[in-house]
Amino acid sequence: MGAMNVRYAVLLKVHYWDDFVERGFQHLVRKVGTGDVYVFVDETHGSVGPIPHDRVIRVTERDLEKLEVLLDPPGKVFWFNADYPLYYLYLQNASYDYYLMCEYDTIFNTAIDGFVTAAEAEKVDYVGFPLANKLHWTETCAGVYPASVVLHNWLNAISLHSKRAVDFLLKRRQDLTRSYKAGEITNWPYSETFIATEMKNNGFVARSLADFGKIENYNWWPPTHERDLPSLQSQDFLHPVLDEPKYTASCLRFGSLHSYFFPNGQLRRLLARSTQSQLSVMPAFVSEAIRRLPRLFSIASR
């Protein structure tokens, strides 16, 4: 296939829409050349409101029944099963050669046409990001796969899938759903482990996102502040990129609180990128510390 003959869809997943998401969306559109951009909106918990785009897929968890896959846990189906939007679009339109999924807090600083055609040139079926913690979420696969199967854990904030890979993954989810409902398995594989494990163990060509560009600011955490993007143009893929409120909340939610009290501590350095004064952050800091107390006491009592 030539560069202009590869048909691909870009699926941007969101659960709200504001000025920040709009800016990210417009940036994404500028990076897409020949592909079709879809916005997939989870409206399980209420309407998101107007979205100025002509390809918007508004879905609730109940709408996923047509996929014939397990809808669990209620209220968090899309969070635990981040691959479901991929299948929903595929069943609506199976005419694409590739399907690219991305979260609202991702940024591309590379031409997406080039990314897709480079993958197609190598007959790649799946592009994701291997996580350093290979055991993360693998407990959700206990009893699902034979002991001989090697489990893989790849981040899919940005992921690329060939048409045949999407079709295979959907059928595997449907097979596992039948097994779960029959009581043959008691766990449900989390999407980050499910996709990579299935691709790596069934003859598909899987590649790391790092094979297609620079990823120094791409992982599950720590976040990148949106205002730092101008200085990060050399980075091809970034995640998570957050605006001021969400950046500060993420730093406090996942950071090591005690590192804030060291001059070069990670949390202190991260919060230095915030536009809020250190004093104004303290109420949220104290609230997060109180939230963690039960877990800390539980660990100490073991």
C-alpha positions as CSV (number, residue, x, y, z in Angstrom):
1,M,0.0,0.0,0.0
2,G,1.2,3.5,-0.7
3,A,1.0,6.3,1.8
4,M,-2.3,7.6,0.4
5,N,-3.9,4.2,0.2
6,V,-3.8,3.2,3.9
7,R,-7.2,3.9,5.3
8,Y,-7.2,4.6,9.0
9,A,-9.4,6.0,11.7
10,V,-8.4,7.9,14.8
11,L,-10.6,7.4,17.9
12,L,-10.2,10.1,20.5
13,K,-11.7,8.9,23.8
14,V,-13.2,11.5,26.1
15,H,-15.7,11.6,29.1
16,Y,-16.0,15.4,29.2
17,W,-15.5,18.4,26.9
18,D,-14.1,21.8,27.9
19,D,-11.5,24.3,26.5
20,F,-8.6,22.0,27.4
21,V,-10.0,19.0,25.6
22,E,-10.9,21.3,22.7
23,R,-7.3,22.5,22.4
24,G,-6.1,18.9,22.4
25,F,-8.6,17.9,19.8
26,Q,-7.7,20.7,17.5
27,H,-4.0,19.8,17.8
28,L,-4.8,16.2,17.0
29,V,-6.7,17.2,13.9
30,R,-3.8,19.2,12.7
31,K,-1.6,16.1,13.0
32,V,-4.0,13.9,11.1
33,G,-3.6,14.0,7.3
34,T,-5.7,11.4,5.4
35,G,-7.3,9.7,8.4
36,D,-10.8,10.1,9.7
37,V,-11.1,11.4,13.3
38,Y,-13.9,10.2,15.6
39,V,-14.6,11.5,19.1
40,F,-15.9,8.7,21.3
41,V,-17.8,10.1,24.3
42,D,-18.7,8.1,27.4
43,E,-22.0,9.5,28.5
44,T,-22.9,6.8,31.1
45,H,-23.0,9.4,33.8
46,G,-24.7,12.1,31.9
47,S,-24.6,14.2,28.7
48,V,-21.3,15.8,27.9
49,G,-23.0,18.5,25.9
50,P,-22.2,20.0,22.4
51,I,-19.0,18.9,20.7
52,P,-18.1,20.8,17.5
53,H,-17.2,17.9,15.3
54,D,-19.0,15.9,12.6
55,R,-18.0,12.4,13.8
56,V,-19.0,12.1,17.4
57,I,-20.0,8.7,18.9
58,R,-22.0,9.2,22.1
59,V,-22.3,5.9,24.0
60,T,-23.4,4.7,27.4
61,E,-22.4,1.4,29.0
62,R,-25.8,0.0,28.0
63,D,-25.1,0.7,24.3
64,L,-22.2,-1.8,24.5
65,E,-24.6,-4.8,24.7
66,K,-24.3,-5.2,21.0
67,L,-20.6,-6.1,21.4
68,E,-21.6,-9.3,23.4
69,V,-18.9,-8.7,25.9
70,L,-18.8,-8.6,29.7
71,L,-20.1,-5.2,31.0
72,D,-18.3,-5.1,34.3
73,P,-17.8,-3.3,36.7
74,P,-21.0,-1.3,36.3
75,G,-20.2,2.4,36.2
76,K,-16.5,1.8,35.3
77,V,-16.8,-0.4,32.2
78,F,-14.8,1.9,30.0
79,W,-12.1,2.5,32.6
80,F,-11.4,-1.2,33.1
81,N,-12.1,-2.1,29.4
82,A,-10.4,0.7,27.5
83,D,-10.5,-1.5,24.4
84,Y,-14.3,-1.5,24.1
85,P,-14.5,1.7,22.1
86,L,-12.2,0.2,19.5
87,Y,-14.7,-2.7,18.9
88,Y,-17.7,-0.3,18.9
89,L,-16.2,1.7,16.1
90,Y,-15.1,-1.4,14.2
91,L,-18.6,-2.8,14.2
92,Q,-19.9,0.6,12.9
93,N,-17.2,0.8,10.2
94,A,-14.9,-2.1,9.4
95,S,-13.6,-0.5,6.2
96,Y,-10.3,0.9,7.7
97,D,-6.9,-0.8,7.5
98,Y,-5.9,0.6,10.9
99,Y,-7.6,2.0,14.0
100,L,-5.6,4.4,16.2
101,M,-7.0,4.9,19.7
102,C,-5.9,7.8,21.9
103,E,-6.9,9.3,25.2
104,Y,-7.9,13.0,25.6
105,D,-4.7,13.6,27.6
106,T,-2.3,12.5,24.8
107,I,-0.4,14.7,22.4
108,F,1.1,13.9,19.0
109,N,4.0,16.0,17.8
110,T,4.4,13.9,14.7
111,A,2.5,13.5,11.5
112,I,0.1,10.6,12.0
113,D,0.0,9.7,8.4
114,G,3.7,8.9,8.6
115,F,3.2,6.9,11.8
116,V,0.5,4.7,10.3
117,T,2.3,4.2,7.0
118,A,5.5,3.3,8.8
119,A,3.6,0.6,10.8
120,E,1.9,-0.7,7.6
121,A,5.2,-1.0,5.8
122,E,6.3,-3.5,8.5
123,K,2.9,-5.2,8.6
124,V,2.6,-4.2,12.2
125,D,-0.7,-5.3,13.9
126,Y,-0.3,-3.6,17.3
127,V,1.6,-0.6,18.7
128,G,1.6,0.1,22.4
129,F,4.0,0.9,25.2
130,P,5.6,-1.9,27.3
131,L,5.4,-0.9,31.0
132,A,8.4,-1.4,33.2
133,N,6.2,-3.0,35.9
134,K,5.4,-6.2,34.0
135,L,3.2,-7.5,36.9
136,H,0.8,-4.6,37.0
137,W,-2.8,-5.8,36.4
138,T,-1.6,-9.3,35.7
139,E,-3.6,-10.6,38.7
140,T,-6.7,-10.0,36.6
141,C,-5.5,-12.7,34.3
142,A,-5.3,-15.4,37.0
143,G,-7.0,-18.5,35.8
144,V,-7.8,-17.0,32.4
145,Y,-4.6,-18.2,30.6
146,P,-2.6,-21.4,31.0
147,A,0.5,-21.1,33.1
148,S,2.6,-21.5,29.9
149,V,1.3,-18.2,28.5
150,V,3.6,-15.3,29.1
151,L,1.7,-12.2,30.3
152,H,2.4,-8.8,29.0
153,N,1.4,-5.4,30.3
154,W,1.4,-2.5,27.8
155,L,0.0,1.0,28.2
156,N,-2.6,1.9,25.5
157,A,-3.1,5.6,26.0
158,I,-2.0,5.7,22.4
159,S,-2.3,2.4,20.5
160,L,-2.5,1.4,16.9
161,H,-4.3,-1.7,15.7
162,S,-4.6,-3.4,12.3
163,K,-8.1,-4.4,11.2
164,R,-7.3,-8.1,11.6
165,A,-6.0,-7.5,15.2
166,V,-9.2,-5.6,16.1
167,D,-11.4,-8.4,14.7
168,F,-9.3,-11.0,16.6
169,L,-9.4,-9.1,19.9
170,L,-13.2,-8.6,19.8
171,K,-13.8,-12.3,19.2
172,R,-11.4,-13.2,22.1
173,R,-13.4,-10.8,24.4
174,Q,-16.6,-12.5,23.3
175,D,-15.1,-16.0,23.9
176,L,-13.9,-15.0,27.3
177,T,-17.3,-13.5,28.1
178,R,-19.0,-16.8,27.4
179,S,-16.4,-18.6,29.6
180,Y,-16.9,-16.1,32.4
181,K,-20.7,-16.4,32.3
182,A,-20.4,-20.2,32.3
183,G,-18.2,-20.0,35.4
184,E,-15.2,-21.4,33.6
185,I,-13.1,-18.4,34.5
186,T,-13.6,-16.1,37.5
187,N,-11.4,-13.1,36.6
188,W,-11.7,-10.6,33.8
189,P,-8.5,-9.4,32.1
190,Y,-7.8,-5.7,32.4
191,S,-7.4,-4.2,28.9
192,E,-3.7,-3.2,29.3
193,T,-2.7,-6.8,29.9
194,F,-5.4,-8.4,27.7
195,I,-4.4,-6.7,24.4
196,A,-0.6,-7.1,24.7
197,T,-0.9,-10.7,25.9
198,E,-3.2,-11.7,23.1
199,M,-1.1,-10.0,20.5
200,K,2.2,-11.3,21.7
201,N,1.0,-14.9,22.1
202,N,-1.0,-15.3,18.9
203,G,1.4,-14.6,16.0
204,F,0.6,-10.9,15.6
205,V,3.3,-8.3,14.9
206,A,3.6,-6.0,18.0
207,R,5.9,-3.0,18.2
208,S,6.7,-0.4,20.9
209,L,5.6,3.2,20.4
210,A,9.3,4.0,20.9
211,D,10.0,2.4,17.5
212,F,8.1,5.3,15.9
213,G,9.4,8.3,17.8
214,K,10.6,9.9,21.0
215,I,8.7,9.1,24.1
216,E,10.7,10.6,27.0
217,N,7.4,12.2,28.3
218,Y,5.2,9.2,27.6
219,N,4.2,6.9,30.5
220,W,1.3,6.5,32.8
221,W,2.8,9.1,35.2
222,P,4.2,11.7,36.0
223,P,2.1,14.2,34.1
224,T,3.3,17.0,31.8
225,H,1.9,20.5,32.4
226,E,0.1,21.8,29.3
227,R,2.1,25.0,29.4
228,D,5.4,23.1,29.0
229,L,4.3,21.8,25.5
230,P,6.2,24.5,23.5
231,S,9.5,23.3,24.9
232,L,8.7,19.6,24.2
233,Q,8.2,19.7,20.4
234,S,11.0,17.2,20.0
235,Q,8.9,14.6,21.8
236,D,6.7,12.7,19.3
237,F,4.3,11.2,21.8
238,L,3.3,12.6,25.2
239,H,1.1,11.3,28.0
240,P,-0.5,12.4,30.3
241,V,-0.7,16.1,29.4
242,L,-2.9,18.0,31.8
243,D,-4.2,21.5,32.4
244,E,-3.5,23.3,35.6
245,P,-6.3,21.8,37.9
246,K,-5.8,18.2,36.7
247,Y,-2.0,18.5,36.7
248,T,-2.0,19.6,40.4
249,A,-4.6,16.9,41.3
250,S,-2.6,14.2,39.6
251,C,0.7,15.2,41.2
252,L,-0.9,15.0,44.7
253,R,-2.9,11.9,43.9
254,F,0.0,9.7,42.7
255,G,3.1,11.5,44.0
256,S,5.1,10.6,47.1
257,L,3.9,13.1,49.6
258,H,7.1,13.0,51.7
259,S,9.2,14.0,48.7
260,Y,7.6,17.4,48.9
261,F,9.6,18.2,52.0
262,F,13.0,17.7,50.3
263,P,14.5,20.6,48.2
264,N,14.9,18.3,45.1
265,G,12.1,15.9,45.9
266,Q,10.0,14.7,43.0
267,L,6.7,16.1,44.2
268,R,8.2,19.5,45.0
269,R,9.7,19.6,41.5
270,L,6.5,18.7,39.9
271,L,4.4,21.2,41.8
272,A,7.0,23.9,40.9
273,R,5.5,23.6,37.3
274,S,2.1,24.5,38.7
275,T,0.9,28.1,38.4
276,Q,-0.6,27.9,41.9
277,S,1.4,29.2,44.8
278,Q,2.8,26.5,47.1
279,L,0.7,27.9,49.9
280,S,-2.5,27.5,47.9
281,V,-1.7,23.8,47.2
282,M,-1.5,23.0,50.9
283,P,-5.2,22.4,51.6
284,A,-5.3,19.8,48.8
285,F,-2.0,18.3,50.1
286,V,-3.4,17.9,53.6
287,S,-6.7,16.4,52.2
288,E,-4.7,13.8,50.2
289,A,-2.5,13.0,53.2
290,I,-5.7,12.3,55.3
291,R,-7.2,10.2,52.5
292,R,-4.1,8.0,52.5
293,L,-4.0,7.4,56.3
294,P,-6.2,4.3,56.4
295,R,-3.9,2.6,53.8
296,L,-0.8,3.6,55.6
297,F,-2.1,2.2,58.9
298,S,-3.1,-1.0,57.2
299,I,0.4,-1.4,55.8
300,A,2.0,-0.6,59.2
301,S,-0.1,-3.2,60.9
302,R,0.9,-6.1,58.7
